[in-house]
Amino acid sequence: MPGDKDPSALSDAHNERGIELADRGWLDEAMREFRRAIELDPTSAHAHDNLAAVHAEKKQWREALREYLAALDLEPDSPAGHYNLASFVYGHGLEMAQSWLREALAVDPEYPDAHLTLGLVLADEGRTEEALAELEAAVRLAPEDAHARHELAALLMEEGDHRAAIGHLREVVRREPDAHEAHLDLGTCYAQKGFYAEAERAFLRAAELKPDDVVVRYDLAALYATWKRPESCLARLREALAVDAARVRAWIPNDPMFDGMKDDEEFQRLVRG
């Protein structure tokens, strides 16, 4: 009789039926089968995993995460359980973060940290205009937050808007005079706009803050090359090579800022090693 069947076997039958329905795209029906499988056998990690997968396909992130964790709690030594959870987070992490951040902003539209993080998530997804809008909102709501301002400047730099980035970076270093990366980025922006003396001051300040940083030594060499100060270029290039010759020699061939040094014999000797 059906009522005499092992609940575990009945659970497996509902689980298999749920898989068939999910494969056909009948997600709601599949969820009902997986839930019935769990009712019959609360220890069925597979049913929790399968229910989680359907929730994920329906973009029901909380429910999916809850079921993946339930499966892992039931079978903590299961490689598949760890893999399924990791794959879910890896595949949907940005989408989940964006969804929950928008929920936070629906509750509090003037939550600067949520705007900041949403901007970073959108930037990672390549949605630059939306990302800029969120980062600008974060800066507007918390103008004293140097981190948000620096992130906005960094995205502006990626988009080639160095002039706009300069204003934000100047404010960052005003608020945080020891911010090495901000001085470095400020120097890069000044150099891109042809403000070489300003770029030099920013790079030298970055070098003071982090004397062994190969990037700032290299950037100074590139600046002096563009500025047509070959001796200064060679001096800084030697310093950069002393810190990390392999990286420096890998960067130079693709860097147009050194084009004016290509005929210099000493430069070629240093680059060749």
C-alpha positions in Angstrom: 0.0 0.0 0.0 1.2 3.6 -0.7 0.9 4.5 3.0 3.3 1.6 3.9 6.1 2.9 1.7 9.4 4.1 3.4 9.1 7.9 3.8 12.7 8.1 2.5 11.8 6.3 -0.7 8.7 8.5 -1.1 10.9 11.5 -0.6 13.3 10.3 -3.3 10.4 9.8 -5.7 9.2 13.4 -5.2 12.7 14.6 -5.5 13.1 12.8 -8.9 9.8 14.2 -10.0 10.9 17.7 -9.0 14.0 17.3 -11.1 12.0 16.3 -14.2 9.7 19.3 -13.8 12.6 21.7 -13.3 14.2 20.4 -16.4 11.0 21.2 -18.3 11.0 24.7 -16.9 8.0 24.1 -14.6 9.6 25.7 -11.7 6.7 26.3 -9.3 5.6 22.7 -9.7 9.2 21.5 -9.2 9.4 23.5 -6.0 6.2 21.8 -4.6 7.8 18.4 -5.3 11.1 19.3 -3.6 9.2 20.8 -0.5 7.2 17.5 -0.3 10.4 15.6 -0.5 11.8 17.6 2.4 8.5 17.1 4.4 8.8 13.4 4.0 12.5 13.3 4.8 13.9 16.4 6.5 17.4 14.9 6.3 17.4 14.9 2.4 20.2 17.2 1.5 19.7 16.6 -2.2 16.1 17.9 -2.0 17.4 21.1 -0.3 20.1 21.5 -3.0 17.5 21.1 -5.7 15.1 23.5 -4.1 17.9 26.0 -3.8 18.7 25.7 -7.5 15.1 26.5 -8.4 15.0 29.5 -6.0 18.2 30.7 -7.6 16.7 30.4 -11.1 13.8 32.5 -9.9 16.2 35.0 -8.4 14.9 34.4 -5.0 18.3 34.8 -3.4 17.5 34.6 0.3 15.5 31.4 -0.1 18.2 29.9 -2.3 21.0 30.7 0.1 18.9 29.3 3.0 18.4 26.0 1.2 22.0 25.6 0.2 23.1 26.2 3.8 20.5 23.8 5.0 21.9 21.1 2.7 25.4 21.8 3.9 24.3 21.6 7.5 22.8 18.2 6.9 25.9 16.9 5.1 28.9 19.1 6.2 31.4 16.7 4.7 29.8 16.6 1.3 32.1 18.0 -1.5 29.0 18.5 -3.6 27.3 20.6 -0.9 30.3 22.9 -0.6 30.7 23.1 -4.4 27.0 23.9 -4.9 27.1 26.7 -2.4 30.3 28.1 -3.8 29.0 28.0 -7.3 25.9 29.8 -6.3 27.8 32.6 -4.6 30.3 32.8 -7.4 27.7 32.9 -10.1 25.2 35.2 -8.5 27.2 37.2 -5.9 27.1 40.6 -7.7 23.4 40.1 -8.6 22.5 39.3 -5.0 24.5 42.2 -3.7 22.8 44.6 -6.1 19.4 43.3 -5.2 19.9 43.7 -1.4 21.6 47.1 -1.8 18.6 48.3 -3.7 16.4 47.0 -0.9 18.5 48.9 1.6 18.1 52.1 -0.5 14.4 51.6 -0.8 14.2 51.7 3.0 16.7 54.6 3.3 17.5 56.4 0.0 20.1 58.5 1.8 22.3 55.7 3.0 25.7 56.7 1.6 27.5 53.4 2.2 24.8 51.5 0.2 25.2 53.9 -2.7 28.9 53.5 -2.5 28.8 49.7 -2.5 26.1 49.6 -5.2 28.3 51.8 -7.3 31.2 49.4 -7.0 29.0 46.4 -7.8 27.7 48.2 -10.9 31.2 49.1 -12.0 32.2 45.5 -11.7 29.3 44.6 -14.0 30.5 47.2 -16.5 27.5 49.5 -16.0 29.6 52.6 -15.8 26.9 55.3 -16.1 24.8 53.8 -13.3 27.9 53.2 -11.2 29.0 56.8 -11.5 25.6 58.0 -10.5 25.7 55.9 -7.3 29.2 56.9 -6.4 28.3 60.6 -7.0 25.3 60.1 -4.7 27.6 58.5 -2.0 29.9 61.6 -2.2 27.0 64.0 -2.1 25.5 62.4 1.0 28.9 61.9 2.8 31.3 64.5 1.4 33.7 63.9 4.2 34.1 60.2 3.1 37.5 60.1 1.4 37.1 56.5 0.4 33.9 57.1 -1.6 35.5 60.1 -3.2 38.6 58.1 -4.2 36.4 55.3 -5.7 34.6 57.9 -7.7 37.8 59.4 -8.9 39.2 56.0 -9.8 36.2 55.2 -12.0 36.4 58.6 -13.7 40.1 57.8 -14.4 39.1 54.5 -16.0 36.7 56.5 -18.2 39.4 58.9 -19.2 37.9 61.9 -17.4 41.1 62.9 -15.6 40.1 66.5 -15.2 37.0 65.6 -13.1 39.1 63.0 -11.2 41.6 65.7 -10.2 39.1 67.7 -8.2 38.0 64.7 -6.2 41.6 63.4 -5.6 42.7 66.8 -4.4 40.0 66.7 -1.9 41.0 63.2 -0.9 44.6 64.2 -0.2 43.5 67.3 1.6 41.5 65.1 4.0 44.0 62.3 4.1 47.5 63.7 3.5 49.1 60.3 3.9 46.9 58.5 1.4 49.6 57.0 -0.9 47.3 55.7 -3.6 45.5 59.0 -3.8 48.7 60.9 -4.4 49.7 58.3 -7.0 46.4 58.6 -8.8 46.6 62.4 -8.6 50.0 62.4 -10.2 48.7 60.1 -13.0 45.8 62.5 -13.7 48.0 65.6 -13.7 50.4 63.8 -16.1 47.6 62.9 -18.4 46.5 66.5 -18.6 50.0 67.8 -19.2 50.4 69.4 -15.7 53.9 68.0 -15.3 55.1 70.0 -12.3 51.9 69.2 -10.4 52.3 65.5 -11.3 55.9 65.5 -10.1 54.8 66.9 -6.7 52.1 64.3 -6.3 54.4 61.4 -7.3 57.2 62.7 -5.0 54.8 62.8 -2.1 53.7 59.2 -2.9 57.4 58.2 -3.0 57.9 59.7 0.5 55.0 57.8 1.8 56.1 54.5 0.3 59.7 54.6 -0.7 60.0 51.0 -2.0 56.9 51.2 -4.3 58.0 50.2 -7.8 54.9 51.9 -9.3 55.7 55.4 -8.2 59.4 55.1 -9.2 58.2 53.8 -12.6 55.6 56.6 -12.9 58.2 59.2 -12.2 60.5 57.8 -14.9 57.6 57.9 -17.3 56.7 61.4 -16.4 60.2 62.6 -16.9 60.4 60.8 -20.2 57.3 62.7 -21.4 58.5 65.9 -19.9 61.8 65.5 -21.9 64.0 65.3 -18.8 66.1 62.2 -19.9 68.6 62.3 -17.0 65.8 62.4 -14.4 64.0 59.6 -16.3 67.0 57.4 -16.3 67.7 58.0 -12.6 64.1 57.0 -11.6 64.1 54.1 -14.1 67.2 52.7 -12.3 65.4 53.0 -9.0 62.4 51.2 -10.3 64.5 48.4 -11.9 66.3 48.0 -8.6 63.0 47.3 -6.9 61.4 44.9 -9.5 63.2 44.7 -12.8 61.0 42.0 -14.3 57.8 44.0 -13.9 59.3 47.2 -15.1 60.8 45.6 -18.3 57.3 44.1 -18.9 55.6 47.4 -18.6 57.9 49.6 -20.8 57.3 48.2 -24.3 53.6 49.0 -24.2 54.0 52.4 -22.5 53.8 55.4 -25.0 55.1 57.8 -22.4 58.6 56.4 -23.0 58.5 56.9 -26.8 60.8 59.9 -26.5 63.5 57.8 -24.9 63.6 55.0 -27.5 66.7 56.3 -29.2 68.6 56.8 -25.9 71.4 54.2 -25.7 71.4 54.1 -21.9 67.7 53.7 -21.8 67.9 50.8 -24.2 70.7 49.2 -22.1 68.6 49.5 -19.0 65.5 48.1 -20.7 67.4 45.1 -22.2 69.2 44.4 -18.9 
